[in-house]
Amino acid sequence: IIALLGITSLATFAGLLQAWPLAILIDTLVGSPSDRTLAHRLFLAPLPQSPAGRIAGLALLALALRLIQELLATGRKLLHSRINHKGTLRLRRDLFRKLQVLHVGYHRSRPLADSIYRLTTDTAGCPAVLGVLINVVFAVITLLVILVIMGSRNFVLTTIALAVVPGLVWANLRFGRRFERETKKAKEADTALMAAAQRSIAAIGLVQSFGREDYELHRFGQTAQRCVRSWLGIHRQEVAYGLTIGAILGINGALILAYGGYAVYSQHLTPGELMIFMSYLSLIYDPLCQLTGAGVHLRAGLAGAERVFEVLDQGVSVADRRGALPLPLKPRALVLKNVSFHYAGGRTVLKGVTITIPPGTAAAFVGASGAGKTTLLNLIPRFYDPTGGVVALDDHDLRTVRLKDVRRHIALALQDSIILPTTIWENIAYGHPEASASEIREAARLAGAASFIEALPQGYETELGEGGHNLSGGQRQRIAVARALLTHAPILVLDEPTSALDSLHENILKEALASLRGKRTIILVSHRITTVQDCDMICVIADGRIAESGSHDELLRRCGHYYKLAWATGSQNAA
């Protein structure tokens, strides 16, 4: 930025000098006194006394000044581009970092397209604001220098030139508010357009299966029309603004030309001096427009910048506290003490949950949909903090431990299997990229995924589509389980790991989990009694509480909630 300021200063100075060679040449040719000003004497001093020598010399001086200005302008453009792109990159990194640490609830509360639009488009607003501020600084300096020169030449003409200011201020105040309002609307329309496209494409199977292509096309078309109308509205404002400014400047230029022509006619000015004045007049309009129009240009950039800072200024509800402690990786007991939780503005989901799961234990949470099982799982890796009570590893409250260390202890395989658009190999190794080939293959074997992976033409190097849509639901689930098994995390959390598996692959997974008993803590959430019946500890969640807990046989003998779930889910044989 400092280099840009220096180059722009030199370019501005070179631009101010360009009017003089032509003006001096005209005065020389028409016989006007050529030594009446210091500028005349300085430009003519190094030149020959002959008319031909002066003409050639002045032409070469004009060429040199123009080349110098063009070179400086090129350097300015390159530096300005570098500042814009590197500044945008830095801002995008900051915004992306913030999006990564914002809690899951934030992302679930708004469309994915909104975050993408802020990250890709709105971040350009901040460099635009910086550019306006830099231009304003130089507009002030340039304007002051030109006014001093013009005022020293002819005070009346300078006063007429400045008479344009009230009109420019009025035009910018009038159009500035409209630009800000219309730009915000256009950005919201752009976001809605991206959201509509993302929704339809992500659900293409649903759209085609129900024959809703025409409906989605109509819906997308309406959203696109709103977007186009918004940007056309901005364009109309820009055209009207340009027309208004042009009319104001045109009227002012005509007044100056009329008075200047009269001054030359009455011999109060030489033609060369009028030429200089008119040249500076064209130069003075640009900084005047920069200054009076700064509000308009700032509003356009600020509309995007404000949307970026809405995210950057978001409070992080789950983050490392000051003085958060490191926690070495090793098997630990998972402890929940009187844990309660409610979402913002919602009902209480968990109420006084208390349980201790020793290291190496296989524990399961079962219950009806909406009982609070998934919420409980979200508290274990600290996606949320409990609103009451404590979640701890051994005797370490998770809120007092570094978040990174908490999550190193836990490997997740959620019901909605998240598959990345890359190879199967990279998907399995995502949580443990340093894993060896044999470790990756063993994790796939334990998860029951090895057979279908090795049957693919490219095996583990098979590229997966967005969301893994070129795999079945069961295959995606097995890859997610393999990813969790590969990590060194002492606690495995599996949410409905068998919901998309057939009986054969369910048994394979159960055998894999059985082989890990005593080595890792395994926490299962499932509606299938057959999946959890071999666990050491089964907890039944009902109405946000642990209604009962014990082994499979113990709970069946009580004929309580678990017994009813076993019959209700068709697990009569297990019962």
N, C-alpha and C positions, 0 to 999 in steps of 0.2 A: 504493500500500500504506500509506503514511503517512497519507493522508486517510482510508482505511478504518479504520485503528487509532483515529484521533481520533473519527470518527463512532460507531464501536462503543463507545468509552469513554463518550461522552455518552448513547448509547441505554441502556447498562447502568445508568448512574447514574439516568436517568429511570425505568427499570424498578424499581430498588430503592426509589424514593420512592412508587411507586403504592400500596403497601399501607397507607400512613399515613393518608390522608384517611378511608378506611372505618373503620379501627381507632379513630381519634379520634372519629369520628361515633358509633360504638357506645358508647364510654366516656362521651361526652356525654349520650347518650340514657338510659343505664342509671344515670347519676349517679356514675360512678367519677371519682376525682380527675383533672381534666384538666390540671393544671399540674405533675404529678409528674415529667415528663421535659422536656428541652430541646426535643425534637421537637414535643411537644404545644404548648409555648409559642410556638415559631416558626410553626407552622401556624395557630394561633388568633389570633396577634397582629394580623394585618391584617383580621380578620373582625369583624363586629358582635357585640355581647354577647348579643343576643337569640337564643333557640334557633332560630327560623326563619332568621335571618341566618346563623348558623353552619352550618346544614344546607345552605342554598343556596351559601354560600361554599365549603364542603368539596366539594360536588358539582361546582362549577365548577373547583376545583383538581384534582380527580380527572380531569375531562374534559381540562383543559389538559395534565396530565402524560401522559395517554394519547395525545393528538394529537401531542405532541412526540415521544414514543417511536415512534409510527407513522411520522412524517415521517423521523426519523432511521433507522428500520429500512428505509424505502424507499430512502433514499440509500445505506445500507449494501449493500442487495441490488444496486442499480445498479452501484456501484463493484466489488463482488465479481464480478458478471457480467463487467464490463469487464476486470478482472484475469484472470479465467479464460480469456476468449476471446482477449485479446491475448497472454496467456502461451502458450496453446495454439498460436496462429498463429506466434509466434516460435519455439517448439520445432519445429513442423512445418517451418518454413523451414530451421532448422538441420539437421534430420534429412534433409530432401530434398536440401539441399546436400551432406551427407555421402554419401548414396546416389549422387549424381551423380559424386563423385570416387572412390568405391570401384572397384577394378579389375573388369574384365569377369568374371574368374574367380569373384569373390564372388557376383555376380548369377546366374551359371550354376549355382552350387552349391546354390541354394535356390529354392523356389517363388516366383513373382511375387506370389502372394497374401500371403505372409508379410511382404514389405516393405510392401505396401499396408495390411495390417492394423495393422502397427506405426505407419505414417504417419497413419492415419485414426482409430484407436481407442486404441492404447496411449499416444499422446501426451497423452490426457486424464488420465493417471495423475499427471503432475507437478503440474498445477494442483490436483488433488485433494489431493496431499501438502501443497502450500502452504496450502490451505484448512484442513487439519487443524492445521498448525503455528500458524496465526493463531488458530484456535479455542482451542488449548491455552493460548496466551498470555493470552487474555481469560478463559478458565476459571480460571486460576491467580489473576488479579487479582480477578475476581468472587468466587471462593471465599474468598479472604482477607478481603475487605471484609465479606461476609455473616457469616463466622465471628466477626469482631470484633464486629459488631452483635449477633449471636445470643448470643455468649459473655457480652457485657456485660449482656444481659437475663436469661439463665438458663443457668448453666453445665451443669446436669444435662441439660436438654433438648438442648443443643448436643452433649454427649457421646453421648447416645442417637442423634442424627442422624448423627454421625460413625461410629457402629458399623456403618453400612452399607458402609463402604469395603472391609473385607476380602472381603465377599461379591462386590462389584463387581469387585475385582481378580481374584479366583478365576474369575469368569465370563468376563472378558475374556481372561485367559491361556488358559483352556480352549478358547474358541471362536476366538481369534485365529489360532492355528496352523492350525486347520481352514480358516478363511477364506482364508488365504494359499495353502494347498495346493490347495483347490478352485478358487480364482480362476485360478491358473496353468493348471490342467487345462482350465478352461472357455475360456480364451483360446487355448490350443493347439487345442481342438476347433473354435473359431470359425475359426481360420486354416485348419484342415483342410477345413472346410466351404467356405470361399471358394476354396481350391485345387481342390476337387472340381468346383465350379461352373465355375471358369475353364477347367479342363482339358476338360470336356465341351463347353462352348460354343465354345471355340477350335477344337476338333476336330470340329465338328458335321458337316462333310462326310464325315469318316471314319466317324463314328458311324452316320449314315444309310446310307452306302453298304454297310456290313456288317450293317445291321439290328441294331445293338447298343443301341437305345433303352431296352429293358427292363433290360438289364444296367446301363447308366449310371444309370437311374432308381433301381434297387435299391441301387447303390453310393452314390448321392447320399443316398437315404433313410436308409441305415445311418449315414452320416456325420452327417446332420442329427439322427438320434436320439441319437447320442453327445453332440452339442452340447446338445440339450434336456436330456438326463439330467444333464449337468454343471451347467447353470444351475439346474435344479430342486434339485439337491443343495445349491447355494449358498443358494437360497431357503429350503430346509428348515432350514439352519443359521441363517439370519437370523431365521426364526420362532421357533426354539428359543432363540436368544439373546435376542430381545425378551421371550419368555415368562419366561425366567430372571431377567432384569433387572426385569421388572414384579413378579414374586413377591418378590424381595429388597426392592424399594422399598415394596411394599405392606405387608410385615411390619414394616418400619421405621416407616412412617407410622402403623400401628396402635399401635405401642408409644408413639410420641410423643403421639398423640391421647389414649391412656389416661392417661399421666402428666400431660399438660397439662390434661385435664379435671379430674383430681384436684387439681392446683394451683389451678385457678380455684375449685373447690368449697371448698378450704381457704383461699381468699382470699390465696394467695401470688402470684397473677397476676390481672390484670383480663381481662375477655373481649376487649377491644381488643388487649391485649398478646399474648394467645394467638392472635388473628387475625393479628397481625403475624408472630408466630413461625411459624405454619402457612404464611403466604404466603412467607416467606423459605425455609421448608423446601422448598416446591415449586421455588423458585429455586435452592436449593443442589443439588438432584438433577441439574439439567442440567449445571453445570460438573463435578460429580463424575463423571457419565457421560462427559463429554467427555474428562476426564483419564484415567480408568481404561479408556475405550474407544478412546483414541488409537491404541493398538497395532493394534486390529482395523481401524480406518479407514485407518491408514497402510499396513497390509499390502495392502489392496485397491488403493490407489493405487500402491504400490511394485511390485506385480506387473506393472503396465503400464510404470511408469517404468524398471524394470530391463531390460525388453525393448527400450525405446528406447535406453538407454545401452549395451546390448550392441552396437548399431550405431554410436552416437556414439564409443564407445571403440575401435572397430576401427582397427587400424593401416592407414594408406594406403601400400600398397607402391609405387605409382607416383605421385609428387608432386614439386613443385618443391623442389629442395634449397635450402638457405640460400645466397644469393648467386647464384642461377641467372641466367644472362645472357640479355639480349634477343637476338633473331636476326632482322634485317630480312628481309623477304620478297623473294626473288630466286631465279633458277635455281641449283641446287646439286647437287653430286655426292652420290649415296647410297653410303655406304661401310659394308661389313660386314667386320670384322676378327676372324677366328677365333671366330665367334659360336657359342655353345652354349646350350642351353636345356632345362630339364626342369620339368614342372609339379610342384606340391607333392606329395611322396610318390609320384611317378610315374617312369617311365623317361625317359632322355634322348631328347628328340625331335630336337634339332639338335646336330650335332657338328662344330665347327671350320669353320663356313661363312665363306668369305672371298671377297668380290667387290666391285668398284667399278663403279657405273653412272654414267657421266658425264651432265651435264645435256643434255636433249634427246634422250636415247637411248630407243629402244623395247626393253624387255627383257621376257623371259618366263620363268616358272618352270613346269616341267612335271614330271610324275612320277606314280607310282601313288598311289592313295588311302592316306592314313596316312603318307606319306613325310615330311611336315613342311612342306608348302607354306603351308597356312593359318596355322600357327604363325609361320612366317617373316613373313607379311603382318602379323600382330598385333604384331610387334616394330617395324615401320616407323613407325606412328603412336604408338608407345610405349604400347600397351594393356598390354604386359608389358615388363619389363626383362630383358635376357639374363642368364642365370646365369653366363655366361663370355664374354669378348670385348667388343667395342664395336660399336654401331650409331651411325653419325655422318652428319651433313650437312656436306659438305666435311671440314674437320678438327675439327668441333664434335661431341664426344660428346653424344648426345641427353640424357643424364642431367645435363649441365651447363647445359642450355638451358631457358628457361621452357617449360613444357609447352604453353601456349597458342600460343607461336610455332612449336613443332615441328609442331603439328597444323594451323596455318595454311598450312604448306608442302605439306600432303598432303590430297588429296580421295579418298574411298573410295566404291566401289560394290561392296558385298559380294554374295556369291551369294544369301544370304537377303535379298532386297530389302526394306528397311524402308520401309513406306508409312504415312504418318500419316493419321488420320481427319479430313482437311480437303480443301481444293480441290487440283486438280492443279497449279494455279499456285503455291500455297504449298508444295507438296511439292517442286517443281523449284527454287524460290527459297530453300529452307530454309537452305542453306549460304551463300547470298549474297543476303540479303533486300533489298539496295539495288539489285539488278539492274534494268535497264530492261526494258520489255516486249519490245523487239526482241531483247535478249540472251537472254531466257527462250525466246522462240520459236526463235531460232537454235540454242540448246542442244538443244531438243526435236527440231529438224530433224536435227541432227548425230547424235542418238541413235536416229533412226528412229522417233520417237514422235509427230511432228507430224501425220502422216496420220490416225492413229486418234483423237488428241485433237480435232482439228478436225472430225471426223465425228460427235462426240458432240453432243447437243442443246445443252448448255451449254458446250461447248468446254473451255477452260482453267479455267472456274469450276465444273466438275463436282465435286460433293462425293464423296469416296471413303469407303468404309466402313472399319471397323476392319481394319487389315492390308491394305487395298486388295483385299478379296475380291470386289468387283464388277468387277475387272479380271482379265485372264488373266495367267498367270505371265510370259509374254513382255512384256506391256504394263507390268507392274510393274517388270520388269528394265530396260526402256528408260527409264522415268521415273527410276529410280535412277542410270542412266548419265548422263542429262541433268542431274541434280542435281550430279553430280561434274564434268561438263564445264563447268557454269556458273561454278564457282568460279574464283578467280584463283590457285589452288594450282599451283605449278610441277611438282608430282609427282602424277600420276594413278595410283591403285592400283585395278585392276579384277579382281575375283575371279570367274572363270567368267562373263564378261559376255555370252557367247553361248549359255549352256547351255539357255536357254528360247526361243531365237530360231530362226526358220526360216532357210533359206539366203538368201532375199532380204534379210531384215533383218540377218543376219550380215554380208553384203557391204556393206550401208549403214553399219553400225557400223565395219567395217574401213576403209572409205573415210574416215570421219570421223576415225578415229585416225591414218590415214596423213596427213591434212591437218595434224595437230598435231605431226608428227615434226619435230624440230629446235626446236620452240617449247616443248614440255613434255616432261618425262620420263614415259614411260608404262611401267607395270609390270603385266603380265598374268599371271594364273594360269588355266590352262585345261587340260582334257583333250583338247580338239580341236586337232589339229595344224594344221588349216586356219586356225584363229584366230591362231596364233602364228608361222606359217611366214615371215611378212614382217618379223618383228622383227629388230633389229640384233644382239641377243644373246639366246640361248636357253640356260637353265641347267636341267639335268636333276637333280632331287633324288631321291636313292635312299638309304634308310636314314639319313636325317638329314644327308646330306652332298651336296655338289655333285659328282656323279659325272662329269659332262662339261659343257662349255659351248662355244658357238660359234654360227655362223649355221646356218640350216636346211640349206643345201647341205653345209656342212662336217660337220655332225653326221651327215647321211645317209651321207656317204662313209666315215665311221669304222665304220659298221655296229655301233654299240654300243647303249647303252640307248635313245637317241632313235630309232634305226632300228627297234628292237623295239617301242617305243611306237607308232610310226607304223603299223606293220603290225597291232599288237594293237587299235588303235582304229579300224581300218578305213580308214585314210588311205593306201591303197595307191597311189592316183593321185598324191597329193602325194609319196610316196616315189619 
